[in-house]
Amino acid sequence: MKMIIIIAFIFTFTTQSWASESSPFPITIQHAFGSSVISQKPKRVATVAWANHEVPLALGIVPVGFAAATFDDDDGDGVLPWVSAKLKELHAKTPVLFDEGDGVDFEAVAATQPDVILAAYSGLSQSDYDTLSMIAPVVAFKDKPWSTNWRSMIRINSAGLSMAKAGDALISSIEAQIAKRVAQYPELKDKSAMFITHLDPTDLSVIRFYSANDARVNFFNDLGLHSPQSVTDVSRDGQYSGESSIEKIDDFNDVDIFVTYGNNKLLTPLTANPLMSKMRAIKNGSIVLLGRNQMATAANPTPLSITWVLDDYLKALAAAARNAK
């Protein structure tokens, strides 16, 4: 499954050296598939799935390989701009890029000869995990696939690098920068937001959305927003998404802000649909359309992306919040 980033930034966190933090080995990392034992400090780090490579990069470590970007990659080089900026800062060349168009490229990962494979934010299956584990110890997600928020991504992956303290410092730095920017938009406070996964303007019979377990929705809390009860009610099974028939659109009248991908071409079918147009957020024009550009990365926060276009994201959310009634 392809996940989409959203937001990006350059932060002031001071990178600790690779050897500045040490933990007794072996290290055991508990995760959804059991546990992984890392016998010694890893020197060759590979990552799979979306954005896990940003954790070692943020901590000053260049992975031997990571997944190529296929979304918002304007120049087609497989590396997003915030990652390119960090590689330049570290005076590093682009590592091996794994083509994950058809899932994990196990042969390519194995060819990089990693000491550890980071996958805290991923959708690994048991089979994926088993195969990767034959290559190197795998640091996987704790509970459910694609439900690791940005803080947990940093904590889990940095623990796998034996750099937990550096990971905590990185989190604190990011939190401070988010708080500084959010303080400029008091209109967001106490507003509810719903993140729609995809809308087909030719078929609006079903509304699909990310649950409160998803990283995009979880990030709303950092921005002064919260999930409406209609979303939290369907988020208790641990799944990262949900859906509802458009016939039940009235259930979502507790939504202040409607966020989704797409551009202004969606506005006409949304407002023209006799049922969708009844949704309070649609009726009020409290809509954020993320487009298919870098602002679309503003919704799925990752360590290096969080403030790259965060200001633009906050401006769009605030404009929608001012329309809420």
Contacts in CASP RR format, 6 or more apart in sequence:
PFRMAT RR
TARGET T0000
AUTHOR 0000-0000-0000
METHOD contacts of the structure
MODEL  1
MKMIIIIAFIFTFTTQSWASESSPFPITIQHAFGSSVISQKPKRVATVAW
ANHEVPLALGIVPVGFAAATFDDDDGDGVLPWVSAKLKELHAKTPVLFDE
GDGVDFEAVAATQPDVILAAYSGLSQSDYDTLSMIAPVVAFKDKPWSTNW
RSMIRINSAGLSMAKAGDALISSIEAQIAKRVAQYPELKDKSAMFITHLD
PTDLSVIRFYSANDARVNFFNDLGLHSPQSVTDVSRDGQYSGESSIEKID
DFNDVDIFVTYGNNKLLTPLTANPLMSKMRAIKNGSIVLLGRNQMATAAN
PTPLSITWVLDDYLKALAAAARNAK
1 123 0 8 1.000
1 146 0 8 1.000
2 50 0 8 1.000
2 70 0 8 1.000
2 71 0 8 1.000
2 100 0 8 1.000
2 101 0 8 1.000
3 49 0 8 1.000
3 50 0 8 1.000
3 51 0 8 1.000
3 121 0 8 1.000
3 146 0 8 1.000
3 300 0 8 1.000
4 71 0 8 1.000
4 72 0 8 1.000
4 261 0 8 1.000
4 296 0 8 1.000
4 297 0 8 1.000
4 299 0 8 1.000
4 300 0 8 1.000
5 50 0 8 1.000
5 51 0 8 1.000
5 71 0 8 1.000
5 72 0 8 1.000
5 80 0 8 1.000
5 296 0 8 1.000
5 297 0 8 1.000
5 300 0 8 1.000
5 301 0 8 1.000
5 302 0 8 1.000
5 305 0 8 1.000
6 216 0 8 1.000
6 219 0 8 1.000
6 290 0 8 1.000
6 295 0 8 1.000
6 296 0 8 1.000
6 297 0 8 1.000
6 298 0 8 1.000
6 299 0 8 1.000
6 300 0 8 1.000
6 301 0 8 1.000
6 305 0 8 1.000
6 313 0 8 1.000
7 219 0 8 1.000
7 297 0 8 1.000
7 298 0 8 1.000
7 299 0 8 1.000
7 300 0 8 1.000
7 301 0 8 1.000
7 302 0 8 1.000
7 305 0 8 1.000
7 306 0 8 1.000
7 307 0 8 1.000
7 308 0 8 1.000
7 309 0 8 1.000
7 310 0 8 1.000
7 313 0 8 1.000
8 80 0 8 1.000
8 81 0 8 1.000
8 82 0 8 1.000
8 294 0 8 1.000
8 297 0 8 1.000
8 298 0 8 1.000
8 302 0 8 1.000
8 304 0 8 1.000
8 305 0 8 1.000
8 306 0 8 1.000
8 307 0 8 1.000
8 308 0 8 1.000
8 309 0 8 1.000
8 310 0 8 1.000
9 82 0 8 1.000
9 174 0 8 1.000
9 177 0 8 1.000
9 304 0 8 1.000
9 305 0 8 1.000
9 306 0 8 1.000
9 307 0 8 1.000
9 308 0 8 1.000
9 310 0 8 1.000
10 82 0 8 1.000
10 85 0 8 1.000
10 304 0 8 1.000
10 307 0 8 1.000
10 308 0 8 1.000
11 58 0 8 1.000
11 170 0 8 1.000
11 173 0 8 1.000
11 174 0 8 1.000
11 177 0 8 1.000
11 306 0 8 1.000
11 307 0 8 1.000
12 173 0 8 1.000
12 177 0 8 1.000
13 58 0 8 1.000
13 169 0 8 1.000
13 170 0 8 1.000
13 173 0 8 1.000
13 174 0 8 1.000
15 58 0 8 1.000
15 59 0 8 1.000
15 60 0 8 1.000
15 166 0 8 1.000
16 59 0 8 1.000
16 60 0 8 1.000
16 163 0 8 1.000
16 165 0 8 1.000
16 166 0 8 1.000
16 169 0 8 1.000
18 60 0 8 1.000
18 61 0 8 1.000
20 166 0 8 1.000
21 162 0 8 1.000
21 163 0 8 1.000
21 164 0 8 1.000
21 165 0 8 1.000
21 166 0 8 1.000
22 41 0 8 1.000
22 162 0 8 1.000
23 162 0 8 1.000
23 164 0 8 1.000
25 38 0 8 1.000
25 39 0 8 1.000
25 40 0 8 1.000
25 41 0 8 1.000
25 162 0 8 1.000
26 37 0 8 1.000
26 38 0 8 1.000
26 39 0 8 1.000
26 40 0 8 1.000
27 37 0 8 1.000
27 38 0 8 1.000
27 159 0 8 1.000
27 160 0 8 1.000
27 162 0 8 1.000
28 35 0 8 1.000
28 36 0 8 1.000
28 37 0 8 1.000
28 38 0 8 1.000
29 35 0 8 1.000
29 36 0 8 1.000
29 37 0 8 1.000
29 38 0 8 1.000
29 137 0 8 1.000
29 139 0 8 1.000
29 156 0 8 1.000
29 159 0 8 1.000
29 160 0 8 1.000
30 142 0 8 1.000
31 138 0 8 1.000
31 139 0 8 1.000
31 140 0 8 1.000
31 141 0 8 1.000
31 142 0 8 1.000
31 156 0 8 1.000
32 140 0 8 1.000
32 141 0 8 1.000
32 142 0 8 1.000
32 143 0 8 1.000
32 144 0 8 1.000
32 145 0 8 1.000
33 124 0 8 1.000
33 126 0 8 1.000
33 129 0 8 1.000
33 138 0 8 1.000
33 140 0 8 1.000
36 133 0 8 1.000
36 137 0 8 1.000
36 138 0 8 1.000
36 139 0 8 1.000
36 140 0 8 1.000
37 137 0 8 1.000
38 115 0 8 1.000
38 116 0 8 1.000
38 137 0 8 1.000
38 160 0 8 1.000
38 162 0 8 1.000
40 115 0 8 1.000
41 162 0 8 1.000
42 114 0 8 1.000
42 115 0 8 1.000
42 116 0 8 1.000
42 160 0 8 1.000
42 161 0 8 1.000
42 162 0 8 1.000
43 115 0 8 1.000
44 64 0 8 1.000
44 112 0 8 1.000
44 113 0 8 1.000
44 114 0 8 1.000
44 115 0 8 1.000
44 116 0 8 1.000
45 56 0 8 1.000
45 61 0 8 1.000
45 63 0 8 1.000
45 64 0 8 1.000
45 114 0 8 1.000
45 115 0 8 1.000
45 116 0 8 1.000
45 118 0 8 1.000
45 161 0 8 1.000
46 63 0 8 1.000
46 64 0 8 1.000
46 65 0 8 1.000
46 66 0 8 1.000
46 109 0 8 1.000
46 112 0 8 1.000
46 114 0 8 1.000
46 116 0 8 1.000
46 117 0 8 1.000
46 118 0 8 1.000
46 136 0 8 1.000
47 53 0 8 1.000
47 55 0 8 1.000
47 56 0 8 1.000
47 63 0 8 1.000
47 65 0 8 1.000
47 66 0 8 1.000
47 67 0 8 1.000
47 117 0 8 1.000
47 118 0 8 1.000
47 119 0 8 1.000
47 157 0 8 1.000
48 66 0 8 1.000
48 67 0 8 1.000
48 98 0 8 1.000
48 100 0 8 1.000
48 104 0 8 1.000
48 109 0 8 1.000
48 117 0 8 1.000
48 118 0 8 1.000
48 119 0 8 1.000
48 122 0 8 1.000
48 124 0 8 1.000
48 132 0 8 1.000
49 67 0 8 1.000
49 100 0 8 1.000
49 104 0 8 1.000
49 119 0 8 1.000
49 121 0 8 1.000
49 122 0 8 1.000
49 123 0 8 1.000
49 124 0 8 1.000
50 67 0 8 1.000
50 121 0 8 1.000
50 122 0 8 1.000
50 300 0 8 1.000
50 302 0 8 1.000
51 121 0 8 1.000
51 153 0 8 1.000
51 302 0 8 1.000
51 303 0 8 1.000
51 305 0 8 1.000
52 66 0 8 1.000
52 118 0 8 1.000
52 119 0 8 1.000
52 120 0 8 1.000
52 121 0 8 1.000
52 122 0 8 1.000
52 153 0 8 1.000
52 157 0 8 1.000
53 63 0 8 1.000
53 65 0 8 1.000
53 66 0 8 1.000
53 67 0 8 1.000
53 83 0 8 1.000
53 118 0 8 1.000
54 82 0 8 1.000
54 83 0 8 1.000
54 86 0 8 1.000
54 302 0 8 1.000
54 303 0 8 1.000
54 304 0 8 1.000
54 305 0 8 1.000
55 118 0 8 1.000
55 120 0 8 1.000
55 153 0 8 1.000
55 154 0 8 1.000
55 157 0 8 1.000
55 158 0 8 1.000
55 161 0 8 1.000
55 167 0 8 1.000
55 303 0 8 1.000
56 62 0 8 1.000
56 63 0 8 1.000
56 118 0 8 1.000
56 157 0 8 1.000
56 161 0 8 1.000
57 63 0 8 1.000
57 83 0 8 1.000
57 86 0 8 1.000
57 87 0 8 1.000
57 90 0 8 1.000
57 303 0 8 1.000
57 304 0 8 1.000
58 86 0 8 1.000
58 154 0 8 1.000
58 170 0 8 1.000
58 303 0 8 1.000
58 304 0 8 1.000
59 158 0 8 1.000
59 161 0 8 1.000
59 163 0 8 1.000
59 166 0 8 1.000
59 167 0 8 1.000
59 170 0 8 1.000
60 90 0 8 1.000
61 161 0 8 1.000
62 87 0 8 1.000
62 90 0 8 1.000
62 92 0 8 1.000
62 95 0 8 1.000
63 95 0 8 1.000
63 118 0 8 1.000
64 95 0 8 1.000
64 96 0 8 1.000
64 112 0 8 1.000
64 113 0 8 1.000
64 114 0 8 1.000
65 95 0 8 1.000
65 96 0 8 1.000
65 97 0 8 1.000
65 98 0 8 1.000
65 109 0 8 1.000
65 112 0 8 1.000
65 114 0 8 1.000
66 95 0 8 1.000
66 96 0 8 1.000
66 97 0 8 1.000
66 98 0 8 1.000
67 97 0 8 1.000
67 98 0 8 1.000
67 100 0 8 1.000
68 78 0 8 1.000
68 79 0 8 1.000
68 97 0 8 1.000
68 98 0 8 1.000
68 99 0 8 1.000
68 100 0 8 1.000
69 78 0 8 1.000
69 79 0 8 1.000
69 80 0 8 1.000
69 83 0 8 1.000
70 78 0 8 1.000
70 101 0 8 1.000
71 296 0 8 1.000
72 80 0 8 1.000
72 292 0 8 1.000
72 293 0 8 1.000
72 294 0 8 1.000
72 296 0 8 1.000
72 297 0 8 1.000
73 79 0 8 1.000
73 80 0 8 1.000
74 81 0 8 1.000
77 84 0 8 1.000
77 94 0 8 1.000
78 97 0 8 1.000
79 87 0 8 1.000
79 94 0 8 1.000
79 97 0 8 1.000
80 297 0 8 1.000
80 305 0 8 1.000
81 294 0 8 1.000
81 308 0 8 1.000
82 304 0 8 1.000
82 305 0 8 1.000
82 308 0 8 1.000
83 304 0 8 1.000
84 94 0 8 1.000
85 304 0 8 1.000
86 304 0 8 1.000
87 93 0 8 1.000
87 94 0 8 1.000
95 112 0 8 1.000
96 108 0 8 1.000
96 111 0 8 1.000
96 112 0 8 1.000
98 104 0 8 1.000
98 105 0 8 1.000
98 108 0 8 1.000
98 109 0 8 1.000
99 105 0 8 1.000
99 108 0 8 1.000
104 124 0 8 1.000
104 128 0 8 1.000
104 131 0 8 1.000
104 132 0 8 1.000
106 131 0 8 1.000
106 132 0 8 1.000
106 135 0 8 1.000
109 117 0 8 1.000
109 132 0 8 1.000
109 135 0 8 1.000
110 135 0 8 1.000
114 135 0 8 1.000
114 136 0 8 1.000
115 136 0 8 1.000
115 137 0 8 1.000
116 136 0 8 1.000
116 137 0 8 1.000
116 138 0 8 1.000
116 139 0 8 1.000
116 160 0 8 1.000
116 161 0 8 1.000
117 132 0 8 1.000
117 135 0 8 1.000
117 136 0 8 1.000
117 137 0 8 1.000
117 138 0 8 1.000
117 139 0 8 1.000
118 139 0 8 1.000
118 157 0 8 1.000
118 160 0 8 1.000
118 161 0 8 1.000
119 132 0 8 1.000
119 138 0 8 1.000
119 139 0 8 1.000
119 140 0 8 1.000
119 141 0 8 1.000
120 139 0 8 1.000
120 140 0 8 1.000
120 141 0 8 1.000
120 142 0 8 1.000
120 148 0 8 1.000
120 152 0 8 1.000
120 153 0 8 1.000
120 156 0 8 1.000
120 157 0 8 1.000
121 141 0 8 1.000
121 146 0 8 1.000
121 148 0 8 1.000
121 153 0 8 1.000
121 215 0 8 1.000
121 302 0 8 1.000
122 140 0 8 1.000
122 141 0 8 1.000
122 145 0 8 1.000
122 146 0 8 1.000
122 148 0 8 1.000
123 141 0 8 1.000
123 145 0 8 1.000
123 146 0 8 1.000
124 132 0 8 1.000
124 138 0 8 1.000
124 140 0 8 1.000
124 141 0 8 1.000
124 145 0 8 1.000
129 138 0 8 1.000
129 140 0 8 1.000
132 138 0 8 1.000
139 156 0 8 1.000
139 157 0 8 1.000
139 159 0 8 1.000
139 160 0 8 1.000
141 147 0 8 1.000
141 148 0 8 1.000
141 156 0 8 1.000
142 148 0 8 1.000
142 152 0 8 1.000
142 156 0 8 1.000
143 238 0 8 1.000
144 213 0 8 1.000
144 238 0 8 1.000
144 239 0 8 1.000
144 240 0 8 1.000
145 240 0 8 1.000
146 214 0 8 1.000
146 215 0 8 1.000
146 240 0 8 1.000
147 213 0 8 1.000
147 214 0 8 1.000
147 215 0 8 1.000
147 238 0 8 1.000
147 240 0 8 1.000
148 156 0 8 1.000
148 215 0 8 1.000
149 215 0 8 1.000
149 218 0 8 1.000
149 219 0 8 1.000
149 301 0 8 1.000
150 174 0 8 1.000
150 215 0 8 1.000
150 219 0 8 1.000
150 301 0 8 1.000
150 302 0 8 1.000
150 303 0 8 1.000
150 306 0 8 1.000
151 171 0 8 1.000
153 302 0 8 1.000
153 303 0 8 1.000
154 167 0 8 1.000
154 170 0 8 1.000
154 171 0 8 1.000
154 303 0 8 1.000
155 164 0 8 1.000
155 167 0 8 1.000
155 168 0 8 1.000
155 171 0 8 1.000
158 164 0 8 1.000
158 166 0 8 1.000
158 167 0 8 1.000
158 168 0 8 1.000
158 170 0 8 1.000
170 303 0 8 1.000
174 303 0 8 1.000
174 306 0 8 1.000
174 307 0 8 1.000
175 222 0 8 1.000
177 306 0 8 1.000
177 307 0 8 1.000
178 222 0 8 1.000
178 223 0 8 1.000
178 306 0 8 1.000
178 307 0 8 1.000
178 310 0 8 1.000
181 307 0 8 1.000
181 310 0 8 1.000
181 311 0 8 1.000
181 314 0 8 1.000
182 188 0 8 1.000
182 222 0 8 1.000
182 223 0 8 1.000
182 224 0 8 1.000
182 314 0 8 1.000
184 314 0 8 1.000
185 314 0 8 1.000
185 315 0 8 1.000
185 317 0 8 1.000
185 318 0 8 1.000
185 321 0 8 1.000
187 318 0 8 1.000
187 321 0 8 1.000
187 322 0 8 1.000
188 223 0 8 1.000
188 224 0 8 1.000
188 225 0 8 1.000
188 314 0 8 1.000
188 317 0 8 1.000
188 318 0 8 1.000
188 321 0 8 1.000
189 224 0 8 1.000
190 224 0 8 1.000
190 226 0 8 1.000
191 224 0 8 1.000
191 225 0 8 1.000
191 226 0 8 1.000
191 256 0 8 1.000
191 257 0 8 1.000
191 321 0 8 1.000
191 324 0 8 1.000
192 225 0 8 1.000
192 226 0 8 1.000
192 227 0 8 1.000
192 228 0 8 1.000
192 254 0 8 1.000
192 255 0 8 1.000
192 256 0 8 1.000
192 257 0 8 1.000
193 217 0 8 1.000
193 220 0 8 1.000
193 225 0 8 1.000
193 226 0 8 1.000
193 227 0 8 1.000
193 228 0 8 1.000
193 255 0 8 1.000
193 256 0 8 1.000
193 257 0 8 1.000
193 258 0 8 1.000
193 259 0 8 1.000
193 317 0 8 1.000
194 209 0 8 1.000
194 227 0 8 1.000
194 228 0 8 1.000
194 230 0 8 1.000
194 231 0 8 1.000
194 252 0 8 1.000
194 255 0 8 1.000
194 257 0 8 1.000
194 258 0 8 1.000
194 259 0 8 1.000
194 281 0 8 1.000
195 209 0 8 1.000
195 210 0 8 1.000
195 214 0 8 1.000
195 216 0 8 1.000
195 217 0 8 1.000
195 220 0 8 1.000
195 259 0 8 1.000
195 260 0 8 1.000
195 299 0 8 1.000
196 207 0 8 1.000
196 208 0 8 1.000
196 209 0 8 1.000
196 210 0 8 1.000
196 258 0 8 1.000
196 259 0 8 1.000
196 260 0 8 1.000
196 261 0 8 1.000
197 208 0 8 1.000
197 209 0 8 1.000
197 210 0 8 1.000
197 241 0 8 1.000
197 260 0 8 1.000
198 208 0 8 1.000
198 260 0 8 1.000
198 261 0 8 1.000
199 207 0 8 1.000
199 260 0 8 1.000
199 261 0 8 1.000
199 262 0 8 1.000
199 266 0 8 1.000
199 270 0 8 1.000
201 265 0 8 1.000
201 266 0 8 1.000
201 268 0 8 1.000
201 269 0 8 1.000
201 270 0 8 1.000
202 269 0 8 1.000
204 246 0 8 1.000
204 269 0 8 1.000
204 270 0 8 1.000
204 273 0 8 1.000
204 275 0 8 1.000
204 276 0 8 1.000
205 245 0 8 1.000
205 246 0 8 1.000
206 243 0 8 1.000
206 244 0 8 1.000
206 245 0 8 1.000
206 246 0 8 1.000
207 243 0 8 1.000
207 244 0 8 1.000
207 245 0 8 1.000
207 246 0 8 1.000
207 249 0 8 1.000
207 252 0 8 1.000
207 276 0 8 1.000
208 241 0 8 1.000
208 242 0 8 1.000
208 243 0 8 1.000
209 231 0 8 1.000
209 241 0 8 1.000
209 242 0 8 1.000
209 243 0 8 1.000
209 244 0 8 1.000
210 216 0 8 1.000
210 217 0 8 1.000
210 240 0 8 1.000
210 241 0 8 1.000
210 242 0 8 1.000
211 217 0 8 1.000
211 231 0 8 1.000
211 234 0 8 1.000
211 235 0 8 1.000
211 238 0 8 1.000
211 239 0 8 1.000
211 240 0 8 1.000
211 241 0 8 1.000
211 242 0 8 1.000
212 218 0 8 1.000
212 227 0 8 1.000
212 231 0 8 1.000
212 232 0 8 1.000
212 235 0 8 1.000
213 235 0 8 1.000
213 238 0 8 1.000
213 239 0 8 1.000
213 240 0 8 1.000
214 240 0 8 1.000
214 241 0 8 1.000
215 300 0 8 1.000
215 301 0 8 1.000
216 299 0 8 1.000
216 300 0 8 1.000
216 301 0 8 1.000
217 227 0 8 1.000
217 231 0 8 1.000
219 299 0 8 1.000
219 300 0 8 1.000
219 301 0 8 1.000
220 226 0 8 1.000
220 227 0 8 1.000
222 301 0 8 1.000
223 313 0 8 1.000
223 314 0 8 1.000
223 317 0 8 1.000
225 257 0 8 1.000
225 317 0 8 1.000
227 235 0 8 1.000
228 252 0 8 1.000
228 254 0 8 1.000
228 255 0 8 1.000
228 256 0 8 1.000
229 254 0 8 1.000
230 251 0 8 1.000
230 252 0 8 1.000
230 254 0 8 1.000
230 255 0 8 1.000
231 255 0 8 1.000
234 242 0 8 1.000
234 244 0 8 1.000
244 251 0 8 1.000
244 252 0 8 1.000
246 273 0 8 1.000
246 275 0 8 1.000
246 276 0 8 1.000
247 275 0 8 1.000
249 275 0 8 1.000
249 276 0 8 1.000
249 278 0 8 1.000
249 279 0 8 1.000
250 278 0 8 1.000
252 279 0 8 1.000
252 280 0 8 1.000
252 281 0 8 1.000
253 279 0 8 1.000
253 280 0 8 1.000
254 280 0 8 1.000
255 279 0 8 1.000
255 280 0 8 1.000
255 281 0 8 1.000
256 280 0 8 1.000
256 281 0 8 1.000
256 286 0 8 1.000
256 320 0 8 1.000
256 321 0 8 1.000
256 324 0 8 1.000
257 281 0 8 1.000
257 286 0 8 1.000
257 287 0 8 1.000
257 288 0 8 1.000
257 317 0 8 1.000
257 320 0 8 1.000
257 321 0 8 1.000
257 324 0 8 1.000
258 279 0 8 1.000
258 281 0 8 1.000
258 282 0 8 1.000
258 285 0 8 1.000
258 286 0 8 1.000
258 287 0 8 1.000
258 288 0 8 1.000
258 320 0 8 1.000
259 287 0 8 1.000
259 288 0 8 1.000
259 290 0 8 1.000
259 299 0 8 1.000
259 317 0 8 1.000
259 320 0 8 1.000
260 266 0 8 1.000
260 287 0 8 1.000
260 288 0 8 1.000
260 289 0 8 1.000
260 290 0 8 1.000
261 289 0 8 1.000
261 290 0 8 1.000
261 291 0 8 1.000
261 292 0 8 1.000
261 296 0 8 1.000
262 289 0 8 1.000
262 290 0 8 1.000
262 291 0 8 1.000
262 292 0 8 1.000
263 289 0 8 1.000
263 291 0 8 1.000
263 292 0 8 1.000
264 289 0 8 1.000
266 289 0 8 1.000
267 287 0 8 1.000
267 289 0 8 1.000
269 276 0 8 1.000
270 276 0 8 1.000
270 277 0 8 1.000
270 282 0 8 1.000
270 287 0 8 1.000
271 277 0 8 1.000
271 282 0 8 1.000
276 282 0 8 1.000
277 283 0 8 1.000
280 286 0 8 1.000
280 325 0 8 1.000
281 287 0 8 1.000
281 320 0 8 1.000
281 324 0 8 1.000
284 323 0 8 1.000
284 324 0 8 1.000
284 325 0 8 1.000
285 320 0 8 1.000
285 323 0 8 1.000
286 320 0 8 1.000
286 321 0 8 1.000
286 323 0 8 1.000
286 324 0 8 1.000
287 320 0 8 1.000
288 316 0 8 1.000
288 317 0 8 1.000
288 319 0 8 1.000
288 320 0 8 1.000
290 296 0 8 1.000
290 298 0 8 1.000
290 299 0 8 1.000
290 316 0 8 1.000
294 308 0 8 1.000
294 309 0 8 1.000
295 309 0 8 1.000
295 312 0 8 1.000
295 313 0 8 1.000
295 316 0 8 1.000
297 305 0 8 1.000
297 308 0 8 1.000
297 309 0 8 1.000
298 309 0 8 1.000
298 310 0 8 1.000
298 312 0 8 1.000
298 313 0 8 1.000
298 316 0 8 1.000
299 313 0 8 1.000
END
